[in-house]
Amino acid sequence: MKSDLQERLSKLPKVDVLLATPRAEELLQAFSRAQVVDGVRAQLEALRKQMLQGDGHVYEFAEVPFFDVVEGDLRAKQQPSLRRVINATGIVLHTNLGRAPLAERAIEAVVEVARGYSNLEYDLAAGKRGSRHAHVERLLCELTGAEAAVVVNNNAAAVMLAVNTLAKDAEVVTSRGELIEIGGSFRIPDVIERSEAELVEVGTTNKTRIDDYANAITDRTRILLKVHQSNFKIVGFTSAAKREEMVALARERELLVVEDLGSGILIDPAAFGLPDETTVREAVGAGVDLVTFSGDKLLGGPQAGIVVGRSDLIAAMKKNPLMRALRPGKLDLAALEATLLLYLDEDRLRESLPVLAMLTASEEELKAKAQTLCDALGAVPGVRAELKQGESYAGGGSLPDEALPSWVAAVRSEHLSANELADALRAQSPPIVARIAAAALNLDVRTVSEEEIDEIARAFQRIHDLP
C-alpha cells in the first residue's frame, strides 16, 4: 500500500509540465504568470495532502478538474472583498451593511471628483491654497442655523475632537443614563478618556436632574455633555435634564454645552410621518454650543462626523493637531456636499434621498412590492413564497425601538432549510442578506429596490438549478 501511494505521488506532474498545457496557456491570458504558478503549486500541494491523508479514498490526478479548481481559486482571489449587497433585512441603516445608501446625485459627485484632480484645498477664485472644510461649511450653517461647522470621519471622532479641544485635562459632566455603547463596543466613557478629559458621571441610570449637574461642577469642569441614547430607550420611572436647563446652567457657570445627537436629523420628522426626534436646528436654537451628529444615518450621506455651533469653538477645533488624523477625504466631502444640496429642496427630498424614501414608504407601496417579489419567487420550481406582514427598523442607532410596519416575502424551499437557503443567498453575486423567522426566510422589501427583485429571483433560480 505504501509503495502504491509513493508511486502515485511520484506520478504527479511537475509545475513546468502543467504550465505547458493548453489549459494553462488559457489561464496565462487572463492572469499573470506568477498568479498561475502560485495557483498550480497550491493545488498540487493540496492534492498531495489529500493523497497522504490515508482515509481510504484513492486520489488520482486528473487535468480537467485540477485546472477547474486552479481557475476557480484565481478568480475568487480577484473578487473584491467589499461588494454591493442586496439588503432584504428591512433594517434601513444596517451598520454591518454600510448604513445609508447614497443618493444618485452623491454617487455622481463622487465619480466626478474621483476621476481626476479637484479643488479639495485650492481656492479657485483667489488662486491659492484653500480649506477642505469650505466645501460643506456654508451648507451646514444654512441647514442648521449654526455659526460654523467642521467635518471629520465619524461621529465618535467628532465628540473626541470637541472634548479634546475644549476640555483636555479638565472635567466633562454627563448623565449615567447617557453613557452609551455604540456599534463595535465603542463606549462614550472610552471616547472621553481618549480625548484626555476626565468623565464625571451624575444622576442614575433612569433619573438625572439638572441639580445633579450643578452639584458636580468644580473649578475643573469645562463641558456639560448631553448624549442621545441612540440604540436604546429607558421607559417607566424616568427623567432627564432638558437641554434648555443645561444651557442656562452652563451660561451661569461659564461652561460649555456639547450635545451628541447621534444620528442627527435635519428635517422636521413630523412633516414626513417619522417619529419625533430633536433636529440639529432645534439643538442649535436652544443655545447648545456644539452639536455633533453622523453623516451616514438619518442624514442619508457618507460616513462622517459633523460638528456645528459657535464659530470660535469650531475655529479652535480646526487648529487641533488631531484634525489632520480625523479629517475626511475628497470622496466623502463630495458625497456629503451633494447630499446636503438635496436638503435645499425639501419638496423633492423624499424622491431624491434613498434613506428617506425607505423610511417613509407606505404600507400600500410595500405590500405591492412584496407581492411582486412573491410572484417572481413563486415561479421558481421548488420555492414557495408567502406574503406576510412584518416589521422594519431604522437601525444604526436611529429612532430606537420604533418598529415600522412592513411587508415581507416569507420563503420556504423544498430542498433547503431556511438556514441553508440563507447561506446560499449570501454566496450569490450580488450577495443577498435576509432574516429567518418561524422556519422561513423573510425578505423585507422596505430595503429592496424594484430593480433588485429580478436579481433576487434569478439568485433563487440559480440556487435551485444546482444538482
N, C-alpha and C positions, 0 to 999 in steps of 0.2 A: 504493500500500500504506500509506504514511504517513498519507494523508488518511483512508483507511478506518479505521485504528486510532484516529485522533483523533475520528472520528465515533462510533465505538463507545464510546470513553471519555466523550464528551460525553453519551451516552445513559444513562450510569449514573445511577440515581435519586438524588435528594438525600436527606439524612438525614431531614428533616421529612416528606417524601413517604412514605418507608418506615415511619416511626413511625405513620402514619395508616392502615396496612393492618390487616386483621383479625388476621393472624398476630402483628404487633407488639403489638396490644391484648392478645392472649393472654399474651404474654411479660410485659407490664406488670402482669399479675395475679400473676405468680409472682416477679418480680424488681423491684428499684427502677428508677425512670426513668433514673437515672444509669448503672446497670449496663447497661440495654438500649441506651442511647445509645452508650456506650463500645463495646459489642459490635458494634453496627451499623457504627460508624465503623471499627473494627478490621477487620471483614470486607470493607468497601468498599475499604479501603487494600490489603488482601491481594489482592483481585480486580484492582485497578489494577496492582499489581506483576506479577501473572501475565500481564496483557494486554501489559505493556511488555517482557516477557522476550524476545519475538521468537523463540520456539522453534518457530514454525510452527503451533502449535495455536491455534485461534480460541476465545478465552474470551468467552462471552456471559453477560449477566446473566439469571438465572432465579430467580424469587422463592422458590419452594419449597426448592430446595437451599440457597439463600442463608440463609434463616432456619433451616433444619436445622442448618447449621454454627454460626450465632449461638447457637442454643439449646444445642447440644452444648457449646460453649465456656463458656457461662454456667453450665451445670450442673456442668461439670468444675471450675470455679473455686469452687463451693460445697462440693465434696467435701473433707472434712478430709484433711490430709496424713498425720496419724498415724492409722492404721487397724488394725483387727484383721486378723491374717494367719493362715492355716492353715499350721502348721509341719509339713511332711512330710519334713524332712531327717533326723529321728531324733536330732538334737542337742538334748538336753533344755534346757540352759541356753544357748541360742543368743544370744550377745551382740547380734548385729545384729537379732534379732527380739524383743528386750526381756527376755531371760533368763526368770526364773521366772514362770509364770502364777500368779495369786493364787488362794488358796482361796476358796470361796463365802462363808465367814464373813468373810474380809478384805474382799471386794467389798462385802458388806452394810454393814460398818463404815464404809467409805469413803463410800458413798452416804448413810448416815445422818448422818455428820458434814458432808458437802458440802452438804446441802440446807438448812442453816440455821446458826445460831451453835453454838459449842461451848465447853467449859471448857478450851480449849487452855492458857491461862496464868491460870486462875482456880481458886482453892481453894474448892470449894463448901462444905466443912464450916466453914472459917474465914471465908468471905465476903470474901476479899481476894485480891490477886494471888498466883498460884502459879507453878510451874515446869512448862514443857512436858516436861521430862525425866522428871518423876514418873510419867507415864502408862506408861512401859515399864521404868523402872529396877528396880522391885521384881521384876518377872517375870524380867528378865535375870539378876538376882542369884540368884534361886531356881533358875533353869535351869543356871547356870554355876558356882555356888558362890563368886562374886566378892563383894567388899565393896560395890562401887558400879559404876555403868555410866553411859554417856552415848552419845548417838546423833548422828551427823552425816549429811551427804548421800551419801557413798560411802566405801569403804574407803581410797582414796588420801587423802581428806580426813582420815580418822581417823588415819592414820600421820603426816600432815603436822602435824595439831594436837598430837598427842602429842609429836613431836620438837621442834616449835617451843616448846611449853610447858616441856619438861623439859631441852632441850639447845641452846637458842638461843645462838649464838656459842661453842658448845663442840663436842666431837667425838662422833661416833656410829660405833661399830666394827661392821662386818658382813663376812660372808664373800663373796669374789668369786663363789662358786658360787651366791649368792642375790641377785645384782644383776639381778633380772629386769626384763623389759619386759612390761607388761600391755597390754590392748587399747588401740588408738588411739595407739600409740607413746609411752605414758606409762611412764617408767622410774623405778625406785627411786632412782637417783642424782639424777635431776631433782627428785623429790619431796623428798629430803633437802635439796637445795640451796635449794629454795623455802621450806623450813622454817627457813632461816637457820642451819643447822648445817653442820659440816664432816664429810664422809664419809671414814672411814678403812677401806680395803679390806685384808682379811687372807686368808692362805691362797692356794690356787689354785682354778681352775675346778672341779676334781674332788676336791680334798682340802683340808679345813680342820680343824685340830686345836684343842683348847682352848688349847694353848700359843701358837698364833698370836694368839688374842685377848689372852692375858695379856701377851705381849711388845709388843703395840701400845698398851697402856694408858699414858696420860700423866696429868699433873695436870689436863688439859683434857677428859679423857674423862668423859662422863656416862651414855651408854647403850650397852649391848651389844644389837644388833638382830638378831633371827632372822626370816628371811622364808621363807614357804612358796613353793616353786618353781612352784606353781600350774599353769602351762600347758606344762611340760616335765619330763623326768626325765633325770638323768645316771646311766648304768649302767656297770658294769665296775669299774675300779680307783678306788674312791671311798671317801670317809669324810667325816663331818661331826660337829662338836661336838654333844654331846647337850645338850638344854635344861637338864637337871639339873646338868651340868658348868658351863654358863654361869651358872646361878643361884648355884651355890656360889662361883664366881669373883667374881661381882658382889657377893655378901654380904661376901666377904673384902676387896674393894677399895672398898666403899661406893658401888657403882654401881647402875644400874637395868637390868633386862632387859625389853625390849619385843619381843613376838612378833607378827608379821603372819601370821595363819593363812590369809589369802586368802579362800577360800570359807567356811571355818568350818563345823563341823557340831556340833549339839547332842546328837545321839543316838549310841548305840553302833552303828557301821556294821555290825558283825558280826551284830547282832540282826536286821538287815533284809537280810542277804545282800549287803551292799555291800563294796567293797574297803576295806582298813584305812586309816583316817585318824585323825590326832590330834583328839580332841574338844576343844572350848573348855574344858570342865570339867577335862580332863586337864592342859591347859597351865596353867590357874589353880592346880590342885592341886600342880603341880610347883614352884610358887613364882614363876612369871613375874609381874612387877609389873603389866604392862599387856598385854592381848591384844586385837588388832583383827581384825575379820572383816566380811564382806559380809552384807547382809540379803537380797539377791535371787538368791543362788546356792543352795547346798545347804539353807540355812535355809528357802527357799521363800516369802519375803516380798517386800516392795517394795524398791526401790533404797535402800540405807542403808549407812553405815559405823558399826559398833558397836565400842565400846571398853569392856572390863570389866577390873576389877582393884582396886588399892588405893584406898581412899576418899580419902586425902589427895591422891593424884595426879589422880584424877578431878575432885576439887573445884577443883584448880588449872586443869585444862583448861576447866572450865565458866566460869571467870573470864577466860580468854584472850579478848581483843577479837576474835580470828579466829572465835570461836564464833558470833557473830551472822551472819557471812558463810556459815558452813558448816552452820548448824542445819537440821534437817528441818522440813517444813511439816506442817500438821494432817492432810492426807490420808495422807502417808507414816506418820505416827505411828499413825493409826487402823488402817491396814493391818498395820503391824508388831505392834501390841498384839494384834490379833485373831489373827494368825499365831502369836505366842508362846503365846497361850492354848491353842491346839491341842496344843502340846507337853506340856501338863499331863496329857494322856490319851494316852500312847504306844500303848495297845492299839488306839485308833481312828485313829491318826495317818496310817497308810497310806491309809485311805479318805477322809480329810478334806484331805490335803495333795497337790495335783496333782503336784508335783515328785517326791515320794517314791513316789507310785503309778506314775509313768512309769519311774523308775529301777529299781524292784523288780518290774516286770511280768514274769511268767513267759514262757518261750518258747511254752508252750501257749496262753496268752492272746493273745500277739502273732500266732501263726500263725493262730489262728481269726479274729482281726480282719483280718489281711491277706487271708485267703481271702474274707471278706465283701466287702472292698474290690475284690478281683479279680472277684468275681461281679458286683458293681454296675457296674464299668467294662466288663466283657465284654459287657454288654447294650447298650452304646453302639455303633452301627454305625461301622465304620472303626477301632475300638480293640481292641487285643489286650493283655490283662494276664496276666502270668505270676507265680505265687507263687514267691518265691525267698528263701533265707536271706541275711541281711545283718548289718551291724554298726552299732550306735549308739554315741554317746559322751555323757558327761555335759555336756561343753562348759563355757564360762565360766571356764576355768582350774580346774575341779574334777575330781578323780580323773583326773589327766593320764595319757594313754596307756593308759587302761583301757577296752578295747573291750567293749561289752555285746552279746551275741548277740541278733539281732533278725530280723524277717521283713519283706519288702518286696513291694510290687506293682510289678513291672518292666513298664513300659507302652511300647508302640510304636503309632504311628498310621500308617494307610495314606496319609495326606495330608500329614503334617507330620514334620519331623525332630525328634529329641529336643530340640535347642536351640529350634526354632520352637515346640514344644509347651510348653517351659518358659516362653518369653516370653509365650505366650498365657495360660497359667495365672496368671502374675503380673499380667496385665491384668484378671483376673476380680474380681468383688466377692462375697465377700472374696478378696483375692489368695491364691494357693497357691504356696508355695516348696518345691521338691523338689531332688533331686540327680540328676546324669546319670552313668551308668556303663555301659560296654560298649554304647554307642549306644542305650541305653534310659533312659527317665525313671523313676527309682526313688522310690517313695513309701513311706517308712519309717513304719510305723504306731505305733511307740513314742510318737511325739509327736502322733498324730492321735486325737481322741476319737471315740467311737461316733457321736455326733451329726454330726460333720464328714464322715463317709463319704458321706452323702447329698449334702452340699454339694459334695464333690469330684466325685461322679458327675454332678450337674447341670451343673457347670462344664465337664466333658468333653463333655456333650451339647450345650451352647451352642456350644462351640468347633467341634464337628463338624457343627452345623446351619448354620454360616455358609456362604454360597455360595463 
